[in-house]
Amino acid sequence: MLIRPRHNDFKIIGLYTGKVVIGLAMLMTVPLAMALSLGEWSPAIDFLIAIGACLSFGLASEIACQTTQDLRWSHGLVIASFSWFVATVLGAIPHGLSGHFGSFIDAMFDVMSGYTTTGLYLIQDLDHISNSLNMWRHLLTYVGGQGIIVVALTFLFRGSAGAYKMYVGEGKDERLLPNVIRTARAIWLVSLAYLAVGSLALWIAGVAIGQSPLRSLLHAMWVFMGAWSTGGFAPQSYNTFYYHSIAYEIICVIIMVVGSFNFALHWSLWTGRRSELWKDIEIISFTATLTIAMIIATAGLMQLGVYTDSVALFRKMSYQLFSGHTTTGFGTIYSRTFVRQWGPLAMLGVILAMAIGASACSTAGGFKGIRMGILVTAVIQEIRRMILPESSHVVQKWHHITTRVLDDATVRAAMLIVLSYIATYSIGTLVGVFYGYDLMDSLFDAVSAGSNTGLSCGLTSPSMPTAMKSVYILMMWAGRLEFMSLFALTGYMVAWGHGR
């Protein structure tokens, strides 16, 4: 029997959602300050309106929903998914007021793409938007990589027994430190340290190719945010192809790969446990599946003779594959090049990389390396059981930060998420085919949206049907939160309507 949520349940959800939205208002002060400092008065007004809307919603929610009751697991999951939706609607206000979107659903699409570190976009005339709006776009993807719940835990919470439940609801389940709020602050410490180093490297590379110091600095920060958060947003419509620099590409690849690592792995390396870098199941899995994807893509490109020399082939192929497998979405080729030149086999290599993705509890999307590693380990365990005597007790171990014994519950949990992703990719593909798009094009962009990657073969555009944009928004949302919190929100809504 479904139990209908009580009044106090909604007060808890409203209270903590309000805190998250207040955090969103705080973030908007960054692009607002940029707009004021650069004399971008119209965008400044847009951000003031949005900040006012966020503060009104957040403070009203906190005042109306005051309660001393702490969170249960279901509350944490619902808060994570619901606050992401509210933050998408309110975060889209500056986008919608900018005049660069055909509709508010397009603005919401871009904001959800930013939060979920996807990188697909529907913005029009990207090359001529204001610096403050560009800052907001990239700040969204940078914050989304860490998680907007992590932002709230870092700056707005002083301690709560239910904080960990919200943290898990955002698709994370590892504590770097005993206290989850200290864990959230450690995640930001890691991210900000890399921001300084990565932006400096990209700034030097930008100046070297002829950009002015200020423009190079802004581009360096924005490109770093897109690469580190595996978000794929870039300040120009040509993406990183715009820079035509092998140095820029190499730095981006390094940031993409490092950004796709599990935050727990980062913390292990920071605290001196460097052996984790070659022992961890996710690193082993990522290396193996990236190699397979590269072999497939290379075979497809060589079959069609797309590139005349091996250096050009390796440079183009490896960049798109690293971008796809880390679910970053940066590109150094035109979108339609995938269809017109790369062909189906090479596209399948990219699709495989995007579908799998990188590390769990990172900024990346997709199945995740840890789940692929667990499933392969489970297959090995079953093969051992078949070939060893029946009396043998087969124990299969795997290593992620610590060495663990593989059990059926772990395998089932991994399989559930993988099947959920497969279902999401399939639904997105079917919707694309329904609206008349080619099967391969539909599959490519559906996997990109569902795995929060951002590479596109040209299907994703402002001319897409509105229903298809809505489906992609749901796919990005579900994929980033790894389904469980979205399932919980759906269950709450059903119980509210039909429970007792």
SEMAR-755188 format. One record per residue (C-alpha): residue in three letters; z, y, x. Coordinates in steps of 0.001 Angstrom, whole numbers. Last residue first. Layout:
N
+------+---------+---------+---------+
! type !      zz !      yy !      xx !
+------+---------+---------+---------+
!  ALA !       Z !       Y !       X !
...
+------+---------+---------+---------+
This chain:
500
+------+---------+---------+---------+
! type !      zz !      yy !      xx !
+------+---------+---------+---------+
!  ARG !    1721 !    6751 !   -3413 !
!  GLY !   -1535 !    6979 !   -1509 !
!  HIS !   -5022 !    7756 !   -2823 !
!  GLY !   -5826 !   11358 !   -1887 !
!  TRP !   -3212 !   11978 !     800 !
!  ALA !   -3612 !    8424 !    2096 !
!  VAL !   -7362 !    8970 !    2520 !
!  MET !   -6795 !   12250 !    4373 !
!  TYR !   -4146 !   10709 !    6590 !
!  GLY !   -6395 !    7751 !    7380 !
!  THR !   -9213 !   10100 !    8378 !
!  LEU !   -6829 !   11978 !   10679 !
!  ALA !   -5643 !    8677 !   12196 !
!  PHE !   -9225 !    7509 !   12780 !
!  LEU !   -9897 !   10844 !   14498 !
!  SER !   -6818 !   10299 !   16667 !
!  MET !   -8030 !    6817 !   17626 !
!  PHE !  -11693 !    7686 !   18200 !
!  GLU !  -11771 !    8286 !   21951 !
!  LEU !  -10848 !   11977 !   21562 !
!  ARG !  -13999 !   13006 !   23447 !
!  GLY !  -16200 !   10475 !   21648 !
!  ALA !  -14965 !   11368 !   18179 !
!  TRP !  -15529 !   15120 !   18607 !
!  MET !  -18937 !   14694 !   20269 !
!  MET !  -20044 !   12273 !   17550 !
!  LEU !  -18738 !   14514 !   14762 !
!  ILE !  -20627 !   17502 !   16175 !
!  TYR !  -23725 !   15317 !   16582 !
!  VAL !  -23538 !   14319 !   12910 !
!  SER !  -23243 !   17975 !   11899 !
!  LYS !  -26284 !   18926 !   13984 !
!  MET !  -28197 !   16074 !   12306 !
!  ALA !  -27235 !   17364 !    8863 !
!  THR !  -28436 !   20834 !    9839 !
!  PRO !  -31878 !   19490 !   10774 !
!  MET !  -32780 !   20246 !   14393 !
!  SER !  -34676 !   23528 !   14926 !
!  PRO !  -31841 !   24995 !   17037 !
!  SER !  -32556 !   22310 !   19659 !
!  THR !  -31462 !   18807 !   20688 !
!  LEU !  -34608 !   16662 !   20927 !
!  GLY !  -35730 !   17928 !   24325 !
!  CYS !  -34931 !   14905 !   26489 !
!  SER !  -31337 !   16048 !   26670 !
!  LEU !  -28530 !   15707 !   29202 !
!  GLY !  -25239 !   16853 !   27726 !
!  THR !  -22848 !   14026 !   28634 !
!  ASN !  -20168 !   13816 !   25951 !
!  SER !  -20694 !   10047 !   25506 !
!  GLY !  -21592 !   10447 !   21828 !
!  ALA !  -23842 !   13462 !   22449 !
!  SER !  -25735 !   11941 !   25397 !
!  VAL !  -25961 !    8569 !   23659 !
!  ALA !  -27510 !   10304 !   20639 !
!  ASP !  -29806 !   12348 !   22884 !
!  PHE !  -31305 !    9299 !   24599 !
!  LEU !  -31385 !    7051 !   21524 !
!  SER !  -33224 !    9642 !   19436 !
!  ASP !  -35768 !   10302 !   22183 !
!  MET !  -36318 !    6557 !   22616 !
!  LEU !  -36756 !    6047 !   18861 !
!  ASP !  -39107 !    9013 !   18364 !
!  TYR !  -37883 !   11659 !   15924 !
!  GLY !  -38731 !   11512 !   12213 !
!  TYR !  -35496 !   12579 !   10569 !
!  PHE !  -34489 !    8967 !    9952 !
!  VAL !  -35168 !    8183 !   13626 !
!  GLY !  -32620 !   10810 !   14645 !
!  VAL !  -30066 !    9565 !   12126 !
!  LEU !  -30581 !    5993 !   13353 !
!  THR !  -29963 !    7051 !   16945 !
!  GLY !  -26761 !    8907 !   16056 !
!  ILE !  -25480 !    5908 !   14116 !
!  SER !  -26273 !    3556 !   17005 !
!  TYR !  -24541 !    5729 !   19605 !
!  THR !  -21440 !    5900 !   17403 !
!  ALA !  -21436 !    2127 !   16811 !
!  ILE !  -21749 !    1522 !   20561 !
!  TYR !  -18879 !    3959 !   21187 !
!  SER !  -16680 !    2156 !   18669 !
!  LEU !  -17632 !   -1193 !   20235 !
!  VAL !  -16483 !      75 !   23639 !
!  ILE !  -13229 !    1380 !   22130 !
!  LEU !  -12418 !   -1933 !   20437 !
!  MET !  -13445 !   -3946 !   23521 !
!  ALA !  -10969 !   -2100 !   25746 !
!  ALA !   -8119 !   -2628 !   23268 !
!  ARG !   -8993 !   -6306 !   22884 !
!  VAL !   -9063 !   -6838 !   26662 !
!  THR !   -5701 !   -5142 !   27122 !
!  ALA !   -4155 !   -7199 !   24311 !
!  ASP !   -5536 !  -10419 !   25788 !
!  ASP !   -3773 !   -9963 !   29109 !
!  LEU !   -4920 !   -9058 !   32623 !
!  VAL !   -2066 !   -8965 !   35116 !
!  ARG !   -1547 !   -5580 !   36729 !
!  THR !   -1721 !   -4043 !   40211 !
!  THR !    -717 !    -386 !   40229 !
!  ILE !   -2791 !    2809 !   40357 !
!  HIS !   -5485 !     775 !   38591 !
!  HIS !   -5761 !   -2731 !   39983 !
!  TRP !   -6786 !   -5923 !   38217 !
!  LYS !   -5259 !   -9393 !   38148 !
!  GLN !   -6462 !  -12656 !   36651 !
!  VAL !   -3968 !  -15493 !   36156 !
!  VAL !   -5401 !  -18877 !   35239 !
!  HIS !   -2827 !  -21601 !   34609 !
!  SER !   -4538 !  -24863 !   35487 !
!  SER !   -3877 !  -27935 !   33334 !
!  GLU !   -7389 !  -27778 !   31889 !
!  PRO !   -8878 !  -28191 !   35369 !
!  LEU !  -10873 !  -25184 !   36635 !
!  ILE !  -14523 !  -24532 !   35696 !
!  MET !  -14023 !  -23187 !   32183 !
!  ARG !  -10862 !  -21199 !   32906 !
!  ARG !  -12536 !  -19581 !   35915 !
!  ILE !  -15467 !  -18524 !   33744 !
!  GLU !  -13036 !  -17038 !   31208 !
!  GLN !  -11259 !  -15028 !   33917 !
!  ILE !  -14568 !  -13753 !   35291 !
!  VAL !  -15517 !  -12594 !   31801 !
!  ALA !  -12129 !  -10851 !   31468 !
!  THR !  -12677 !   -9118 !   34822 !
!  VAL !  -16049 !   -7863 !   33545 !
!  LEU !  -14328 !   -6556 !   30396 !
!  ILE !  -11542 !   -4884 !   32388 !
!  GLY !  -13975 !   -3248 !   34798 !
!  MET !  -16116 !   -1923 !   31963 !
!  ARG !  -12962 !    -614 !   30323 !
!  ILE !  -11772 !    1095 !   33504 !
!  GLY !  -15187 !    2587 !   34144 !
!  LYS !  -15228 !    4548 !   30920 !
!  PHE !  -17098 !    3674 !   27682 !
!  GLY !  -18467 !    7211 !   27584 !
!  GLY !  -16869 !   10577 !   28330 !
!  ALA !  -15659 !   12395 !   31456 !
!  THR !  -12903 !   15002 !   31942 !
!  SER !  -10486 !   12346 !   33160 !
!  CYS !   -8004 !   10070 !   31409 !
!  ALA !  -10568 !    7241 !   31623 !
!  SER !  -13074 !    7422 !   34453 !
!  ALA !  -16872 !    7669 !   34452 !
!  GLY !  -19569 !    7255 !   31822 !
!  ILE !  -20824 !    3936 !   30474 !
!  ALA !  -23270 !    5294 !   27885 !
!  MET !  -24496 !    8048 !   30201 !
!  ALA !  -25354 !    5647 !   33040 !
!  LEU !  -27081 !    3206 !   30686 !
!  ILE !  -29072 !    6057 !   29100 !
!  VAL !  -30147 !    7256 !   32561 !
!  GLY !  -31440 !    3803 !   33496 !
!  LEU !  -33059 !    3499 !   30066 !
!  MET !  -34878 !    6777 !   30730 !
!  ALA !  -36303 !    5278 !   33933 !
!  LEU !  -37649 !    2343 !   31917 !
!  PRO !  -38945 !    4462 !   28991 !
!  GLY !  -41007 !    7040 !   30932 !
!  TRP !  -40090 !    9487 !   33691 !
!  GLN !  -43116 !   11744 !   33229 !
!  ARG !  -43591 !   12981 !   29645 !
!  VAL !  -40336 !   11706 !   28142 !
!  PHE !  -37793 !   12550 !   30836 !
!  THR !  -39873 !   15575 !   31831 !
!  ARG !  -39247 !   16922 !   28324 !
!  SER !  -35839 !   18243 !   29418 !
!  TYR !  -37154 !   20096 !   32479 !
!  ILE !  -35839 !   18766 !   35787 !
!  THR !  -32839 !   19714 !   37933 !
!  GLY !  -30236 !   18798 !   35319 !
!  PHE !  -26510 !   19144 !   34791 !
!  GLY !  -25218 !   16907 !   32007 !
!  THR !  -21756 !   16150 !   33354 !
!  THR !  -21278 !   12644 !   31936 !
!  THR !  -20256 !   11378 !   35422 !
!  HIS !  -22946 !    8738 !   34962 !
!  GLY !  -25508 !   11223 !   33667 !
!  SER !  -25045 !   13859 !   36375 !
!  PHE !  -24967 !   11222 !   39112 !
!  LEU !  -28119 !    9742 !   37571 !
!  GLN !  -29901 !   13111 !   37198 !
!  TYR !  -29089 !   14019 !   40801 !
!  SER !  -30022 !   10573 !   42172 !
!  MET !  -33452 !   10533 !   40502 !
!  LYS !  -34518 !   14028 !   41522 !
!  ARG !  -33429 !   13789 !   45173 !
!  PHE !  -34391 !   10131 !   45591 !
!  LEU !  -37910 !   10632 !   44234 !
!  ALA !  -38436 !   13857 !   46194 !
!  VAL !  -37368 !   12129 !   49421 !
!  SER !  -39423 !    8999 !   48667 !
!  ASP !  -42726 !   10839 !   48397 !
!  THR !  -45362 !   11079 !   45656 !
!  TYR !  -43014 !   11348 !   42694 !
!  VAL !  -43966 !   10068 !   39241 !
!  GLY !  -45817 !    6985 !   40451 !
!  LEU !  -45415 !    5296 !   37059 !
!  GLN !  -43975 !    2036 !   38415 !
!  MET !  -42105 !    3951 !   41111 !
!  LEU !  -40327 !    6056 !   38498 !
!  GLY !  -39372 !    3044 !   36375 !
!  ALA !  -38157 !    1018 !   39360 !
!  THR !  -36117 !    3990 !   40569 !
!  ALA !  -34475 !    4364 !   37158 !
!  ILE !  -33520 !     676 !   36999 !
!  ILE !  -32214 !     630 !   40588 !
!  MET !  -30282 !    3849 !   39988 !
!  ALA !  -28640 !    2443 !   36859 !
!  ILE !  -27563 !    -697 !   38752 !
!  THR !  -26122 !    1363 !   41620 !
!  LEU !  -24254 !    3629 !   39201 !
!  THR !  -22866 !     517 !   37489 !
!  ALA !  -21472 !    -902 !   40735 !
!  THR !  -20060 !    2348 !   42133 !
!  PHE !  -18433 !    3295 !   38829 !
!  SER !  -16856 !    -177 !   38467 !
!  ILE !  -15383 !     -99 !   41984 !
!  ILE !  -14057 !    3437 !   41452 !
!  GLU !  -12624 !    2454 !   38067 !
!  ILE !  -10980 !    -722 !   39394 !
!  ASP !   -9014 !    1249 !   41996 !
!  LYS !   -8848 !    -303 !   45470 !
!  TRP !  -11288 !    1957 !   47326 !
!  LEU !   -9789 !    5365 !   46496 !
!  GLU !   -6352 !    3899 !   45855 !
!  SER !   -5971 !    3504 !   49625 !
!  ARG !   -5393 !    7258 !   49751 !
!  ARG !   -1817 !    7048 !   48444 !
!  GLY !    -694 !   10331 !   50063 !
!  THR !     656 !   12340 !   47146 !
!  TRP !   -2614 !   14205 !   46593 !
!  LEU !   -4530 !   10917 !   46565 !
!  SER !   -2203 !    9464 !   43920 !
!  TRP !   -2431 !   12699 !   41913 !
!  HIS !   -6222 !   12561 !   41926 !
!  LEU !   -6080 !    8908 !   40841 !
!  ALA !   -3768 !    9848 !   37964 !
!  PHE !   -6237 !   12575 !   36992 !
!  ASN !   -8943 !    9896 !   36666 !
!  PHE !  -12036 !   10822 !   38646 !
!  SER !  -14969 !   12552 !   36923 !
!  GLY !  -14190 !   15876 !   38567 !
!  VAL !  -14585 !   14322 !   42020 !
!  VAL !  -18025 !   13007 !   41066 !
!  MET !  -19200 !   16245 !   39457 !
!  ILE !  -17762 !   18400 !   42287 !
!  ILE !  -19560 !   16325 !   44952 !
!  VAL !  -22800 !   16359 !   42949 !
!  CYS !  -22570 !   20135 !   42486 !
!  ILE !  -22073 !   20699 !   46232 !
!  ILE !  -25139 !   18558 !   46953 !
!  GLU !  -27223 !   20416 !   44353 !
!  TYR !  -26270 !   23868 !   45673 !
!  ALA !  -27180 !   22759 !   49206 !
!  ILE !  -30507 !   21377 !   47926 !
!  SER !  -31317 !   24768 !   46452 !
!  HIS !  -33820 !   25563 !   43711 !
!  TYR !  -31130 !   27654 !   41946 !
!  TYR !  -32564 !   27548 !   38403 !
!  PHE !  -32746 !   23740 !   38422 !
!  THR !  -28952 !   24023 !   37980 !
!  ASN !  -29506 !   24797 !   34274 !
!  TYR !  -32971 !   26201 !   33557 !
!  SER !  -31482 !   28076 !   30586 !
!  GLN !  -29124 !   29973 !   32901 !
!  PRO !  -25328 !   30308 !   32961 !
!  ALA !  -24734 !   26547 !   33082 !
!  PHE !  -22885 !   24224 !   30692 !
!  GLY !  -22828 !   20641 !   31949 !
!  GLY !  -19308 !   19721 !   30894 !
!  THR !  -18238 !   17280 !   33607 !
!  SER !  -15079 !   19425 !   33723 !
!  TRP !  -15589 !   19904 !   37456 !
!  ALA !  -19339 !   20500 !   37085 !
!  GLY !  -19309 !   23003 !   34212 !
!  MET !  -16301 !   24869 !   35591 !
!  PHE !  -17900 !   24902 !   39043 !
!  VAL !  -21125 !   26268 !   37568 !
!  TRP !  -19189 !   29063 !   35876 !
!  MET !  -17118 !   29988 !   38921 !
!  ALA !  -20134 !   29927 !   41261 !
!  HIS !  -22298 !   31843 !   38785 !
!  LEU !  -19698 !   34613 !   38611 !
!  LEU !  -19326 !   34713 !   42397 !
!  SER !  -23098 !   34682 !   42975 !
!  ARG !  -23553 !   37560 !   40553 !
!  LEU !  -20858 !   39554 !   42337 !
!  PRO !  -22121 !   38777 !   45874 !
!  SER !  -25791 !   39408 !   45002 !
!  GLN !  -27893 !   36243 !   44886 !
!  GLY !  -30267 !   35570 !   47803 !
!  ILE !  -30198 !   31823 !   48422 !
!  ALA !  -27357 !   32108 !   50970 !
!  VAL !  -25290 !   34219 !   48550 !
!  GLY !  -25394 !   31358 !   46073 !
!  ALA !  -24419 !   28725 !   48658 !
!  ILE !  -21436 !   30857 !   49737 !
!  TRP !  -20387 !   31288 !   46102 !
!  LEU !  -20824 !   27544 !   45485 !
!  ALA !  -18408 !   26690 !   48311 !
!  LEU !  -15895 !   29345 !   47211 !
!  SER !  -16089 !   28175 !   43586 !
!  GLY !  -15330 !   24618 !   44656 !
!  VAL !  -12268 !   25537 !   46736 !
!  ALA !  -10664 !   27879 !   44197 !
!  LEU !  -11484 !   25719 !   41179 !
!  TYR !  -10245 !   22620 !   43034 !
!  ALA !   -6796 !   24169 !   43313 !
!  LEU !   -6951 !   25258 !   39672 !
!  SER !   -7761 !   21740 !   38482 !
!  VAL !   -5041 !   19982 !   40491 !
!  LEU !   -2358 !   22474 !   39432 !
!  TRP !   -3595 !   22246 !   35846 !
!  ILE !   -3135 !   18478 !   35831 !
!  ALA !     317 !   18948 !   37389 !
!  ARG !    1229 !   21315 !   34552 !
!  ALA !     276 !   18671 !   31987 !
!  THR !    2335 !   16071 !   33885 !
!  ARG !    5318 !   18444 !   33920 !
!  ILE !    4958 !   18589 !   30138 !
!  VAL !    4731 !   14783 !   30030 !
!  ASN !    7973 !   14296 !   31987 !
!  PRO !    8099 !   11322 !   34361 !
!  LEU !    5220 !   12672 !   36498 !
!  LEU !    1538 !   11713 !   36640 !
!  ARG !    1855 !   10318 !   33142 !
!  GLU !   -1083 !    8306 !   31884 !
!  ASP !   -2171 !    7939 !   28269 !
!  LYS !   -4908 !   10450 !   27619 !
!  GLY !   -7376 !   10495 !   24726 !
!  GLU !   -6134 !   13681 !   23048 !
!  GLY !   -3750 !   11723 !   20831 !
!  VAL !   -1974 !   10506 !   23959 !
!  TYR !    -908 !   14070 !   24792 !
!  MET !     166 !   14699 !   21187 !
!  LYS !    2403 !   11623 !   21281 !
!  TYR !    3739 !   12664 !   24695 !
!  ALA !    4930 !   15955 !   23232 !
!  GLY !    7011 !   14202 !   20577 !
!  ALA !   10267 !   14232 !   22547 !
!  SER !    9735 !   17926 !   22942 !
!  GLY !   10283 !   20302 !   25814 !
!  ARG !    9555 !   23918 !   26562 !
!  PHE !    6127 !   23958 !   24962 !
!  LEU !    3735 !   26907 !   25000 !
!  PHE !    2220 !   27102 !   28499 !
!  THR !    1531 !   23619 !   29831 !
!  LEU !    1879 !   21619 !   26619 !
!  ALA !    -482 !   24023 !   24847 !
!  VAL !   -3046 !   23802 !   27636 !
!  VAL !   -2703 !   19993 !   27715 !
!  ILE !   -3413 !   19988 !   23971 !
!  ILE !   -6585 !   21974 !   24725 !
!  GLY !   -7667 !   19195 !   27070 !
!  GLN !   -8185 !   19311 !   30841 !
!  GLY !  -11918 !   19041 !   30388 !
!  GLY !  -11756 !   21200 !   27278 !
!  VAL !  -10195 !   23990 !   29334 !
!  TYR !  -13152 !   24017 !   31724 !
!  THR !  -15644 !   23530 !   28861 !
!  LEU !  -14211 !   26410 !   26868 !
!  LEU !  -13885 !   28597 !   29975 !
!  HIS !  -17585 !   28042 !   30550 !
!  ARG !  -18630 !   29293 !   27138 !
!  TRP !  -16081 !   32136 !   27224 !
!  MET !  -17319 !   33339 !   30621 !
!  ASN !  -20896 !   33287 !   29330 !
!  LEU !  -19748 !   35333 !   26335 !
!  SER !  -18112 !   37808 !   28726 !
!  ASN !  -21197 !   38015 !   30930 !
!  SER !  -23321 !   38954 !   27919 !
!  ILE !  -26253 !   36787 !   26823 !
!  HIS !  -29701 !   37348 !   28323 !
!  ASP !  -30595 !   34033 !   29966 !
!  LEU !  -29202 !   32064 !   27019 !
!  ASP !  -31860 !   33450 !   24668 !
!  GLN !  -30733 !   31245 !   21769 !
!  ILE !  -27612 !   29091 !   21843 !
!  LEU !  -28088 !   25557 !   20518 !
!  TYR !  -26272 !   23706 !   23293 !
!  LEU !  -25637 !   20254 !   24715 !
!  GLY !  -23000 !   20492 !   27453 !
!  THR !  -20695 !   17654 !   26423 !
!  THR !  -17348 !   18744 !   27849 !
!  THR !  -15661 !   18035 !   24479 !
!  TYR !  -14401 !   21610 !   24214 !
!  GLY !  -17796 !   23005 !   25209 !
!  SER !  -19889 !   20822 !   22897 !
!  MET !  -17461 !   21644 !   20102 !
!  VAL !  -18043 !   25325 !   20853 !
!  ASP !  -21824 !   24880 !   20980 !
!  PHE !  -21965 !   22984 !   17681 !
!  MET !  -19613 !   25496 !   16045 !
!  ALA !  -22059 !   28292 !   16934 !
!  ASP !  -24961 !   26271 !   15525 !
!  ILE !  -22924 !   25639 !   12353 !
!  PHE !  -22406 !   29424 !   12184 !
!  SER !  -26156 !   29928 !   11921 !
!  GLY !  -29184 !   30938 !   13991 !
!  PHE !  -27099 !   31728 !   17033 !
!  HIS !  -27428 !   34464 !   19665 !
!  GLY !  -26252 !   37335 !   17444 !
!  SER !  -22888 !   37537 !   19208 !
!  LEU !  -20797 !   37384 !   16029 !
!  GLY !  -21212 !   33607 !   15668 !
!  HIS !  -20363 !   32950 !   19291 !
!  PRO !  -17298 !   35205 !   19177 !
!  ILE !  -16164 !   33375 !   15982 !
!  ALA !  -16873 !   29880 !   17325 !
!  GLY !  -13374 !   29496 !   18767 !
!  LEU !  -11939 !   29794 !   15262 !
!  VAL !  -13982 !   26901 !   13868 !
!  THR !  -13700 !   24785 !   17027 !
!  ALA !   -9974 !   25465 !   17391 !
!  VAL !   -9464 !   24275 !   13800 !
!  PHE !  -11359 !   21054 !   14558 !
!  TRP !   -9530 !   20455 !   17840 !
!  SER !   -6211 !   21142 !   16081 !
!  PHE !   -7035 !   18470 !   13511 !
!  SER !   -7816 !   15773 !   16104 !
!  ALA !   -4761 !   16300 !   18306 !
!  ILE !   -2415 !   17077 !   15409 !
!  VAL !   -3457 !   13869 !   13640 !
!  LEU !   -2712 !   11716 !   16699 !
!  GLY !     646 !   13340 !   17358 !
!  HIS !    1672 !   13096 !   13717 !
!  SER !     816 !    9383 !   13565 !
!  TRP !    2921 !    8707 !   16654 !
!  ARG !    5933 !   10467 !   15135 !
!  LEU !    6720 !   14073 !   15889 !
!  ASP !   10112 !   15758 !   15825 !
!  GLN !   11887 !   17185 !   12798 !
!  THR !   13283 !   20680 !   13304 !
!  THR !   10854 !   22309 !   10909 !
!  GLN !    9129 !   25680 !   10541 !
!  CYS !    5793 !   25261 !    8762 !
!  ALA !    5259 !   28646 !    7103 !
!  ILE !    6251 !   30685 !   10171 !
!  GLU !    4361 !   28527 !   12665 !
!  SER !    1262 !   28313 !   10486 !
!  ALA !    1271 !   32054 !    9843 !
!  LEU !    1652 !   32674 !   13580 !
!  GLY !   -1298 !   30440 !   14456 !
!  PHE !   -3637 !   31570 !   11688 !
!  SER !   -3028 !   35279 !   12228 !
!  LEU !   -3059 !   34850 !   16015 !
!  CYS !   -6373 !   33002 !   15896 !
!  ALA !   -8008 !   35493 !   13520 !
!  GLY !   -6804 !   38461 !   15576 !
!  ILE !   -8070 !   36850 !   18758 !
!  ALA !  -11451 !   36302 !   17077 !
!  ILE !  -11703 !   39930 !   15956 !
!  LEU !  -10699 !   41135 !   19426 !
!  PHE !  -13265 !   38775 !   20935 !
!  ASP !  -16102 !   40182 !   18826 !
!  ILE !  -14950 !   43759 !   19581 !
!  ALA !  -15171 !   43004 !   23315 !
!  PRO !  -18625 !   41452 !   22777 !
!  SER !  -19794 !   44813 !   21338 !
!  TRP !  -18154 !   46860 !   24091 !
!  GLU !  -19559 !   45139 !   27160 !
!  GLY !  -18297 !   47839 !   29559 !
!  LEU !  -17857 !   45451 !   32478 !
!  SER !  -14038 !   45715 !   32620 !
!  LEU !  -13706 !   45561 !   28832 !
!  ALA !  -15928 !   42488 !   28509 !
!  MET !  -14135 !   40759 !   31390 !
!  ALA !  -10730 !   41437 !   29832 !
!  LEU !  -11964 !   40030 !   26520 !
!  PRO !  -13395 !   36992 !   28317 !
!  VAL !   -9871 !   36251 !   29677 !
!  THR !   -7953 !   37364 !   26550 !
!  MET !   -9673 !   34567 !   24650 !
!  LEU !   -7474 !   32019 !   26410 !
!  MET !   -4336 !   33511 !   24849 !
!  ALA !   -5895 !   33227 !   21378 !
!  LEU !   -6588 !   29526 !   22052 !
!  GLY !   -2935 !   29024 !   22995 !
!  ILE !   -2012 !   30570 !   19652 !
!  VAL !   -4296 !   27952 !   18088 !
!  VAL !   -2385 !   25150 !   19855 !
!  LYS !     941 !   26515 !   18612 !
!  GLY !    -382 !   26711 !   15052 !
!  THR !   -1508 !   23086 !   15251 !
!  TYR !    2066 !   22262 !   16244 !
!  LEU !    3590 !   23872 !   13177 !
!  GLY !     880 !   22758 !   10746 !
!  ILE !    1185 !   19086 !   11705 !
!  ILE !    4976 !   19201 !   11417 !
!  LYS !    4771 !   21043 !    8081 !
!  PHE !    2211 !   18523 !    6808 !
!  ASP !    4591 !   15664 !    7502 !
!  ASN !    7426 !   17623 !    5852 !
!  HIS !    5508 !   17751 !    2583 !
!  ARG !    5110 !   13979 !    2542 !
!  PRO !    2065 !   11938 !    3517 !
!  ARG !    1084 !    9426 !     806 !
!  ILE !    2002 !    5844 !    1608 !
!  LEU !    -937 !    3454 !    1308 !
!  MET !       0 !       0 !       0 !
+------+---------+---------+---------+
